[in-house]
Amino acid sequence: MKVSELPYQRVTIEELEASVQEILSAIENARSVEDVLEARKAYNELSKRYSTASALSYMRYTINTVDEFYLAEKDYYDEIGPEAANLDLEYTKALLNSRFRPELEQRLNPLVFRSMENGLKSMAPEIIPDMVEENKLVSEYSQLMAGMEFTFRGETMSRAMLMKYASDDDRETRKECYEVLGSTLAQHSDQLDRIFDDLVHVRDRMAKTLGYKDFVELGYYRMNRLCYDADMVKQFRENVRRDLVPVVSRLRTENAKRLGIDHFMLYDLGVIIPGGDPKPCGKDAIFAAAKEMYHAMGSETGEFIDMMLENEAFDVDARTNKWGGGYCTEFSDFRQPFILANFNGTADDVDTVTHEAGHALNDYLCFDNEYAVELGCGGMETAETHSMSMEFFAWPYMEKFFGENAGKYRYRHALDAFSFIPYGTMVDAFQHIVYEHPDMTPAERNAAWLELEKRFRPYIDMEGIPYLEQGTRWQYQMHIFETPFYYIDYCLAQTAAFQFLLASLENYDDAFAKYLRFSRQGGEKVWTELLTEAGLKSPFEEGALAEMAGKVEDLLNRIRP
């Protein structure tokens, strides 16, 4: 069935409450472990129905953020979401406190219980009003960004369309693009600062209500991290600064000189290839190439892409009032992934059928996984390993998308991905600073961002770029507002993806088989265990980043066009 035809029906809080009470009663009155497992099955089915309805309403809102019906539906789930989370908490407590727990632990993956115990640490009825407020603030931000219009050379456009000029070969065009970006954001600066300030304080209030010093600890529990903690991430950030930043700075500075750029500005970040970054084939040709690519990879991936295309499970056209980012979601009851993006004619368009499709393939592979509801795809670092690695497994097929410029794309892609790790790490460091000091003023937050720029991207100058030179680049990084502490997962995953790339250059079939096994297991194992099983090194290991940086630098020097 086409995604546009999937039936939507609101799942009300009253339905949830009634169903959960029946399930809780079944667990309490269970006479055997089998009775509890039947109650678990009923809860998982209920959870799938709720998540499917919520995801459908959100998807249809994001493709048109002014659609009054789906805006109201999204707002409804935002409103009841905290109450639904509290019902989940009650179910969790019932399962954890069941007198049949010893038998349950023998029958179920132990990560189910570890994940549930984490959930107990991030939720309580007392914070429901603050959770509702948080959801409303996030919606206000997403609507603001989706509706923001940028006027460039007489044409009004969305930010996604504006940013195609950020990779234009003409330096003056790129500069003008960033000037429009900065000056337009400046017109909304008071609103952006107010929304973020409110978000920081409501999150801090929730953390303190739950007994935590600040939101950092709560944020980690909300991310359900099961194999690393804040201290390990702190060490990772330091390793990135020490072992990757000098290499990235050297590579980007040397590359800029080949572009004829002696002084690297923020608006030079989007161009890597002399003569202009390679442009892919058009939208229809991209999807035709993707179909050929996934069929060439194997029967399983071929069946996957056929299903996605037949069901029209992509929305990639950029337009006003469409949500400005990109994502993959799933409608579990219909066994259907869905991908949203905003094509703008740049190489980023290809990422939709590699990166986002890596997420969608994982959904497809895990629909029958016994723990798909409780453990999902694993932590977000695991999810992003699925997507970022697929970008690299697509390398042998890039001629289909870029023709004779495929080599240029591979170089551009690898250098851009490698350059991202310090940036993403900087985003994470910024969030730690902000939530450890929730009363910072907007000016102090901007100053903190500028200081981090000097540490993690010392080769970039922002002076003279309206508004952005004040340290406001973070304001259009949607994750900072919408999903705090998510961003470091991209960085961790990128280290795994590069290792998959290096392995694929040695033996593609073996590396891809390991990748499929990695993806198919979903959340049944923690990320570090999955890495070991795939023959990859954890980025938390001493010296792992320095070794990777050396290999990636050698690779880039070999493939430089």
C-alpha positions as CSV (number, residue, x, y, z in Angstrom):
1,M,0.0,0.0,0.0
2,K,1.3,3.5,-0.9
3,V,2.3,5.5,2.2
4,S,-0.2,8.3,1.2
5,E,-3.0,5.7,1.4
6,L,-2.1,4.3,4.8
7,P,-5.2,4.7,7.0
8,Y,-4.8,7.0,10.1
9,Q,-6.9,6.7,13.2
10,R,-6.1,8.6,16.4
11,V,-5.2,6.4,19.4
12,T,-6.6,8.3,22.4
13,I,-5.2,8.5,25.9
14,E,-8.5,7.0,27.1
15,E,-7.9,3.9,24.9
16,L,-4.3,3.6,26.2
17,E,-5.3,3.9,29.8
18,A,-8.0,1.2,29.5
19,S,-5.8,-1.2,27.7
20,V,-2.8,-0.7,30.0
21,Q,-5.0,-1.2,33.0
22,E,-6.1,-4.6,31.6
23,I,-2.5,-5.5,30.9
24,L,-1.4,-4.5,34.4
25,S,-4.1,-6.6,35.9
26,A,-3.1,-9.6,33.8
27,I,0.5,-9.2,35.1
28,E,-0.5,-8.8,38.7
29,N,-2.9,-11.8,38.6
30,A,-0.6,-14.0,36.4
31,R,-0.4,-17.6,37.5
32,S,2.7,-18.5,35.4
33,V,5.5,-16.9,33.4
34,E,3.5,-17.7,30.3
35,D,0.7,-15.4,31.5
36,V,3.1,-12.5,31.9
37,L,4.6,-13.2,28.5
38,E,1.1,-13.0,27.0
39,A,0.5,-9.7,28.7
40,R,3.9,-8.5,27.4
41,K,2.8,-9.5,23.9
42,A,-0.5,-7.5,24.3
43,Y,1.5,-4.4,25.5
44,N,3.9,-4.6,22.6
45,E,1.0,-4.7,20.1
46,L,-0.6,-1.7,21.8
47,S,2.7,0.1,21.8
48,K,3.1,-0.6,18.0
49,R,-0.5,0.7,17.4
50,Y,0.2,3.9,19.3
51,S,3.6,4.5,17.8
52,T,2.3,3.9,14.3
53,A,-0.5,6.5,14.7
54,S,1.8,9.0,16.3
55,A,4.4,8.5,13.5
56,L,1.8,8.8,10.8
57,S,0.4,12.1,12.2
58,Y,3.9,13.5,12.6
59,M,5.0,12.5,9.1
60,R,1.9,14.2,7.6
61,Y,2.5,17.3,9.6
62,T,6.1,17.5,8.5
63,I,5.3,17.3,4.8
64,N,3.0,20.3,5.3
65,T,3.4,22.1,8.7
66,V,0.3,24.2,8.1
67,D,-2.0,21.3,7.5
68,E,-4.5,22.1,10.2
69,F,-5.7,18.5,10.7
70,Y,-2.3,16.9,11.2
71,L,-1.0,19.8,13.1
72,A,-3.8,19.3,15.5
73,E,-3.1,15.5,15.6
74,K,0.6,16.1,16.2
75,D,-0.3,18.6,19.0
76,Y,-2.5,16.0,20.5
77,Y,0.3,13.4,20.7
78,D,2.6,16.1,22.1
79,E,-0.1,16.7,24.7
80,I,-0.7,13.1,25.7
81,G,2.8,11.9,25.1
82,P,4.0,12.4,28.7
83,E,0.8,10.7,30.0
84,A,1.5,7.8,27.6
85,A,5.1,7.7,28.9
86,N,3.8,7.5,32.4
87,L,1.6,4.5,31.4
88,D,4.7,2.9,30.0
89,L,6.4,3.5,33.4
90,E,3.6,1.7,35.1
91,Y,3.9,-1.2,32.8
92,T,7.7,-1.2,33.3
93,K,7.3,-1.3,37.1
94,A,4.8,-4.2,36.9
95,L,7.1,-6.3,34.7
96,L,10.2,-5.5,36.8
97,N,8.3,-6.3,40.0
98,S,6.6,-9.4,38.8
99,R,7.1,-12.4,41.0
100,F,8.0,-14.3,37.8
101,R,10.9,-12.0,37.0
102,P,13.6,-14.7,37.5
103,E,11.9,-16.8,34.9
104,L,11.4,-13.8,32.6
105,E,15.1,-13.0,32.8
106,Q,15.7,-16.6,31.6
107,R,13.3,-16.2,28.7
108,L,14.0,-12.6,27.5
109,N,17.1,-10.7,26.4
110,P,18.7,-9.1,29.6
111,L,18.9,-5.8,27.8
112,V,15.1,-5.6,28.0
113,F,15.4,-5.2,31.8
114,R,18.4,-2.9,31.6
115,S,16.6,-0.7,29.2
116,M,13.5,-0.7,31.5
117,E,15.5,0.2,34.5
118,N,16.9,3.2,32.6
119,G,13.4,4.2,31.8
120,L,12.5,4.3,35.5
121,K,15.3,6.8,35.9
122,S,14.0,9.2,33.3
123,M,10.3,9.4,34.0
124,A,7.9,10.2,36.9
125,P,4.4,11.5,37.0
126,E,5.6,14.8,38.7
127,I,7.4,15.9,35.4
128,I,4.4,15.4,33.1
129,P,3.5,19.1,32.9
130,D,7.1,20.0,32.1
131,M,7.2,17.3,29.4
132,V,4.1,18.8,27.8
133,E,5.7,22.2,27.9
134,E,8.9,20.8,26.4
135,N,6.9,19.3,23.5
136,K,5.2,22.5,22.8
137,L,8.4,24.4,22.7
138,V,10.0,21.9,20.3
139,S,7.0,22.3,18.1
140,E,7.2,26.0,18.2
141,Y,10.9,25.8,17.1
142,S,10.2,23.4,14.3
143,Q,7.3,25.5,12.9
144,L,9.4,28.6,13.1
145,M,12.3,27.0,11.1
146,A,10.0,25.3,8.6
147,G,8.1,28.6,7.9
148,M,11.2,30.8,7.8
149,E,11.7,32.3,4.3
150,F,15.0,33.5,2.9
151,T,15.2,36.0,0.0
152,F,18.2,35.3,-2.2
153,R,18.8,37.4,-5.4
154,G,15.1,38.3,-5.6
155,E,13.8,34.8,-5.0
156,T,12.1,33.6,-1.8
157,M,12.9,30.1,-0.6
158,S,13.3,27.7,2.3
159,R,16.5,27.3,4.1
160,A,17.1,23.9,2.5
161,M,16.9,25.5,-1.0
162,L,19.0,28.5,0.1
163,M,21.8,26.1,1.3
164,K,22.4,24.7,-2.2
165,Y,24.2,28.0,-2.8
166,A,26.5,27.2,0.1
167,S,28.3,24.7,-2.1
168,D,28.4,26.9,-5.2
169,D,31.7,27.0,-7.0
170,D,31.6,30.8,-7.0
171,R,32.9,32.2,-3.7
172,E,30.9,35.4,-3.8
173,T,27.7,33.4,-4.3
174,R,28.6,31.3,-1.2
175,K,29.3,34.4,0.8
176,E,26.1,36.0,-0.2
177,C,24.2,32.8,0.8
178,Y,25.6,32.9,4.3
179,E,24.9,36.7,4.5
180,V,21.3,36.0,3.7
181,L,21.2,33.1,6.1
182,G,22.7,35.1,9.0
183,S,20.7,38.3,8.4
184,T,17.4,36.3,8.2
185,L,18.1,34.4,11.4
186,A,18.9,37.7,13.0
187,Q,15.4,38.9,12.4
188,H,14.2,35.9,14.5
189,S,17.0,36.1,17.1
190,D,14.7,37.1,20.1
191,Q,12.3,34.2,19.4
192,L,15.2,31.7,18.9
193,D,16.9,32.7,22.1
194,R,13.6,32.7,24.1
195,I,12.6,29.3,22.9
196,F,16.0,27.8,23.7
197,D,16.1,29.5,27.0
198,D,12.7,28.1,27.9
199,L,13.8,24.6,26.8
200,V,16.9,24.7,28.9
201,H,15.0,25.7,32.0
202,V,12.2,23.3,31.6
203,R,14.6,20.4,31.1
204,D,16.7,21.6,34.1
205,R,13.5,21.7,36.2
206,M,12.6,18.2,35.2
207,A,16.1,16.9,36.1
208,K,16.0,18.6,39.5
209,T,12.4,17.3,40.2
210,L,13.8,13.8,39.6
211,G,16.7,14.5,42.0
212,Y,19.5,15.0,39.5
213,K,22.1,17.8,39.7
214,D,21.3,19.0,36.2
215,F,19.8,17.8,32.9
216,V,23.0,16.1,31.7
217,E,22.4,13.0,33.8
218,L,18.7,12.9,32.9
219,G,19.6,13.5,29.2
220,Y,21.8,10.4,29.2
221,Y,19.1,8.3,30.7
222,R,16.6,9.6,28.1
223,M,19.0,8.5,25.4
224,N,19.0,5.0,27.0
225,R,22.8,4.6,26.8
226,L,23.7,1.1,28.0
227,C,27.4,0.8,27.2
228,Y,29.0,4.2,27.8
229,D,28.5,7.2,30.1
230,A,29.2,10.9,30.3
231,D,32.8,10.4,31.5
232,M,33.5,8.1,28.5
233,V,32.0,10.7,26.1
234,K,34.1,13.4,27.7
235,Q,37.2,11.4,27.1
236,F,36.0,10.8,23.5
237,R,35.7,14.5,23.0
238,E,39.2,15.1,24.2
239,N,40.5,12.3,22.0
240,V,38.8,14.0,19.0
241,R,40.4,17.3,19.9
242,R,43.8,15.8,20.3
243,D,43.9,13.2,17.6
244,L,41.4,14.3,14.9
245,V,41.3,18.1,14.9
246,P,44.9,18.6,13.8
247,V,44.5,16.1,10.9
248,V,41.2,17.6,9.8
249,S,42.6,21.1,10.0
250,R,45.6,20.1,7.9
251,L,43.5,18.4,5.3
252,R,40.9,21.2,5.0
253,T,43.6,23.9,4.9
254,E,45.6,22.1,2.2
255,N,42.5,21.5,0.2
256,A,41.5,25.1,0.5
257,K,44.8,26.1,-1.1
258,R,44.0,23.9,-4.1
259,L,40.8,25.9,-4.3
260,G,42.7,29.1,-4.4
261,I,41.6,30.0,-0.8
262,D,44.3,31.4,1.5
263,H,42.0,32.4,4.3
264,F,39.3,29.8,5.1
265,M,35.9,31.3,5.9
266,L,32.7,29.6,7.1
267,Y,31.2,30.0,3.6
268,D,34.1,27.9,2.2
269,L,33.1,24.9,4.2
270,G,30.7,23.6,1.6
271,V,33.1,23.3,-1.3
272,I,35.9,20.7,-1.5
273,I,36.5,20.0,-5.2
274,P,38.3,22.5,-7.5
275,G,35.8,23.6,-10.1
276,G,32.9,22.8,-7.9
277,D,31.5,19.9,-6.1
278,P,30.1,17.2,-8.3
279,K,26.3,17.4,-9.0
280,P,24.3,14.2,-9.1
281,C,21.8,13.2,-11.7
282,G,18.3,14.5,-11.2
283,K,15.6,13.1,-8.9
284,D,14.2,10.4,-11.1
285,A,17.7,9.3,-12.1
286,I,18.8,9.2,-8.5
287,F,16.0,6.8,-7.6
288,A,16.6,4.7,-10.8
289,A,20.3,4.4,-9.8
290,A,19.4,3.6,-6.2
291,K,17.2,0.7,-7.5
292,E,20.1,-0.7,-9.6
293,M,22.5,-0.3,-6.6
294,Y,20.5,-2.1,-4.0
295,H,19.7,-4.9,-6.4
296,A,23.4,-5.3,-7.1
297,M,24.2,-5.4,-3.4
298,G,22.0,-8.5,-3.0
299,S,18.5,-10.0,-3.1
300,E,17.5,-8.7,0.4
301,T,18.4,-5.1,-0.4
302,G,16.8,-5.4,-3.8
303,E,13.5,-6.5,-2.3
304,F,13.8,-3.6,0.2
305,I,14.2,-0.9,-2.4
306,D,11.5,-2.3,-4.6
307,M,9.1,-2.1,-1.6
308,M,10.1,1.5,-0.8
309,L,9.7,2.7,-4.4
310,E,6.4,0.7,-5.0
311,N,4.9,2.2,-1.9
312,E,6.2,5.7,-2.6
313,A,7.9,5.8,0.8
314,F,9.9,9.0,0.0
315,D,9.1,12.7,0.1
316,V,12.1,14.6,-1.2
317,D,10.9,17.8,-2.8
318,A,11.8,21.0,-1.0
319,R,9.0,23.4,-0.5
320,T,7.8,26.2,1.8
321,N,6.1,24.9,5.0
322,K,7.8,21.5,4.8
323,W,9.9,20.5,7.7
324,G,13.5,21.6,6.9
325,G,15.5,18.5,7.8
326,G,15.6,14.9,6.8
327,Y,14.6,11.7,8.7
328,C,13.6,8.1,8.4
329,T,10.6,6.8,10.4
330,E,8.6,3.6,10.5
331,F,4.9,2.7,10.6
332,S,5.3,-0.6,12.5
333,D,1.7,-1.8,12.1
334,F,2.1,-1.6,8.3
335,R,5.7,-2.8,8.3
336,Q,6.6,0.3,6.4
337,P,9.6,2.7,6.7
338,F,9.3,6.2,5.3
339,I,12.0,8.8,4.4
340,L,11.7,12.6,4.2
341,A,14.3,14.8,2.7
342,N,14.7,18.2,0.9
343,F,16.5,17.7,-2.4
344,N,18.4,20.8,-3.6
345,G,20.4,19.6,-6.5
346,T,23.6,18.9,-4.5
347,A,25.5,15.8,-3.6
348,D,23.5,15.8,-0.4
349,D,20.6,14.4,-2.3
350,V,22.3,11.1,-2.8
351,D,22.6,10.8,1.0
352,T,18.8,10.3,1.0
353,V,19.1,7.0,-0.8
354,T,22.2,5.9,1.2
355,H,22.1,7.4,4.7
356,E,18.4,7.5,5.3
357,A,17.9,4.3,3.4
358,G,20.4,2.7,5.8
359,H,18.0,3.5,8.6
360,A,15.0,2.2,6.5
361,L,16.8,-1.0,5.6
362,N,17.4,-1.6,9.3
363,D,13.7,-1.1,10.0
364,Y,12.9,-3.6,7.1
365,L,15.4,-6.2,8.5
366,C,14.0,-5.9,12.1
367,F,10.3,-5.9,11.6
368,D,10.2,-9.6,12.7
369,N,12.8,-9.1,15.5
370,E,11.3,-10.3,18.8
371,Y,12.7,-7.2,20.6
372,A,11.9,-4.6,17.9
373,V,9.3,-2.8,20.2
374,E,11.3,-2.9,23.5
375,L,14.9,-2.5,22.1
376,G,14.3,-1.0,18.7
377,C,17.4,-0.6,16.6
378,G,19.5,-0.2,19.7
379,G,21.0,3.1,20.9
380,M,21.2,6.1,18.5
381,E,24.9,5.4,18.0
382,T,23.9,2.0,16.7
383,A,21.2,3.5,14.4
384,E,23.6,6.0,13.0
385,T,26.1,3.3,12.3
386,H,23.5,1.6,10.1
387,S,23.0,4.8,8.1
388,M,26.6,6.2,7.9
389,S,28.0,2.9,7.0
390,M,25.6,2.5,4.1
391,E,26.9,5.7,2.7
392,F,30.3,4.1,2.3
393,F,29.0,0.7,1.1
394,A,27.4,2.7,-1.7
395,W,30.8,3.9,-2.9
396,P,31.3,1.2,-5.7
397,Y,28.1,2.4,-7.3
398,M,28.6,6.1,-7.4
399,E,29.2,6.2,-11.1
400,K,25.5,5.5,-11.4
401,F,24.8,8.9,-9.6
402,F,27.7,11.0,-10.7
403,G,29.1,9.5,-13.9
404,E,32.7,10.4,-14.5
405,N,32.7,12.6,-11.4
406,A,32.2,9.7,-9.0
407,G,35.8,9.8,-7.9
408,K,35.4,13.5,-7.0
409,Y,32.3,12.6,-5.0
410,R,34.1,9.8,-3.0
411,Y,36.8,12.3,-2.1
412,R,34.3,15.0,-1.2
413,H,32.2,12.6,0.8
414,A,35.1,11.1,2.8
415,L,36.6,14.5,3.6
416,D,33.3,16.0,4.6
417,A,32.4,13.0,6.8
418,F,35.8,13.1,8.5
419,S,35.5,16.9,9.0
420,F,32.1,16.3,10.6
421,I,33.4,14.4,13.6
422,P,35.0,17.5,15.3
423,Y,31.9,19.6,14.5
424,G,29.5,17.0,16.0
425,T,31.7,16.7,19.0
426,M,31.6,20.5,19.4
427,V,27.8,20.3,19.4
428,D,27.9,17.8,22.2
429,A,30.4,19.8,24.2
430,F,28.2,22.9,23.8
431,Q,25.1,21.0,25.2
432,H,27.1,19.9,28.2
433,I,28.1,23.5,28.9
434,V,24.6,24.8,28.5
435,Y,22.9,22.2,30.7
436,E,25.6,22.4,33.3
437,H,25.0,26.2,33.4
438,P,21.3,26.6,32.7
439,D,21.2,30.3,33.7
440,M,23.7,31.4,31.0
441,T,22.5,34.4,29.0
442,P,22.2,34.2,25.2
443,A,25.4,36.2,24.8
444,E,27.2,33.8,27.1
445,R,26.0,30.8,25.1
446,N,27.2,32.4,21.9
447,A,30.5,33.1,23.5
448,A,30.8,29.4,24.6
449,W,30.1,28.3,21.0
450,L,32.8,30.6,19.6
451,E,35.3,29.3,22.1
452,L,34.5,25.7,21.0
453,E,34.9,26.7,17.3
454,K,38.5,27.7,18.2
455,R,39.1,24.4,19.8
456,F,37.4,22.0,17.3
457,R,37.4,24.0,14.0
458,P,40.4,26.4,14.3
459,Y,40.8,26.7,10.6
460,I,37.5,28.4,10.1
461,D,36.9,32.2,10.3
462,M,33.4,33.7,10.7
463,E,34.3,37.3,11.0
464,G,32.1,39.6,8.9
465,I,29.3,37.1,8.4
466,P,26.1,38.8,9.7
467,Y,24.8,37.4,13.0
468,L,26.7,34.1,12.6
469,E,30.0,35.8,13.6
470,Q,28.4,36.3,17.0
471,G,28.5,32.6,17.6
472,T,24.9,31.7,16.6
473,R,25.6,28.9,14.2
474,W,24.1,26.4,16.7
475,Q,20.6,27.9,16.3
476,Y,19.8,26.1,13.1
477,Q,21.2,22.8,14.3
478,M,17.8,21.3,15.0
479,H,19.1,18.5,17.2
480,I,20.2,21.0,19.8
481,F,16.6,22.2,20.3
482,E,14.7,19.0,19.6
483,T,16.8,16.0,20.8
484,P,19.4,17.0,23.3
485,F,22.6,14.9,23.6
486,Y,21.7,13.0,20.4
487,Y,24.5,14.5,18.2
488,I,27.5,12.7,19.7
489,D,25.9,9.5,18.4
490,Y,26.7,10.6,14.9
491,C,30.3,11.1,15.8
492,L,30.7,7.7,17.5
493,A,28.9,6.1,14.5
494,Q,31.1,7.8,12.0
495,T,34.2,6.2,13.6
496,A,32.5,2.8,13.0
497,A,31.4,3.7,9.5
498,F,35.0,4.6,8.5
499,Q,36.2,1.3,9.8
500,F,33.5,-0.5,7.7
501,L,34.8,1.6,4.7
502,L,38.4,0.6,5.2
503,A,37.3,-3.1,5.6
504,S,35.2,-2.9,2.5
505,L,38.2,-1.7,0.4
506,E,40.0,-4.9,1.5
507,N,37.1,-7.4,1.1
508,Y,33.7,-5.8,0.2
509,D,31.6,-8.9,0.4
510,D,32.9,-9.9,3.8
511,A,32.5,-6.4,5.2
512,F,28.9,-6.0,3.8
513,A,27.9,-9.4,5.2
514,K,29.1,-8.2,8.6
515,Y,27.3,-5.0,8.2
516,L,24.0,-6.8,7.4
517,R,24.4,-9.0,10.5
518,F,25.2,-5.8,12.6
519,S,22.0,-4.2,11.3
520,R,19.7,-7.3,11.5
521,Q,20.4,-7.7,15.3
522,G,18.8,-4.4,16.1
523,G,19.1,-3.7,19.8
524,E,19.7,-7.3,20.9
525,K,23.3,-6.3,21.7
526,V,24.9,-3.1,22.9
527,W,26.9,-1.1,20.4
528,T,30.3,-2.0,21.7
529,E,29.5,-5.7,21.5
530,L,28.3,-5.3,17.9
531,L,31.5,-3.5,17.0
532,T,33.6,-6.4,18.5
533,E,31.5,-9.0,16.6
534,A,32.1,-7.1,13.4
535,G,35.8,-6.9,14.0
536,L,35.7,-3.1,14.6
537,K,37.4,-1.1,17.3
538,S,35.5,0.9,19.9
539,P,36.3,4.6,19.7
540,F,36.7,4.6,23.5
541,E,39.8,2.4,23.2
542,E,43.0,4.2,23.9
543,G,44.7,5.1,20.6
544,A,41.7,4.0,18.4
545,L,41.0,7.5,17.0
546,A,44.7,8.2,16.3
547,E,45.0,5.0,14.3
548,M,41.8,5.7,12.4
549,A,42.8,9.3,11.6
550,G,46.1,8.1,10.1
551,K,44.4,5.5,7.9
552,V,41.7,8.0,6.7
553,E,44.3,10.7,6.0
554,D,46.3,8.1,3.9
555,L,43.1,7.1,2.1
556,L,42.2,10.7,1.3
557,N,45.6,11.4,0.0
558,R,45.4,8.3,-2.3
559,I,42.0,9.1,-3.8
560,R,42.3,12.9,-4.1
561,P,41.2,13.8,-7.6
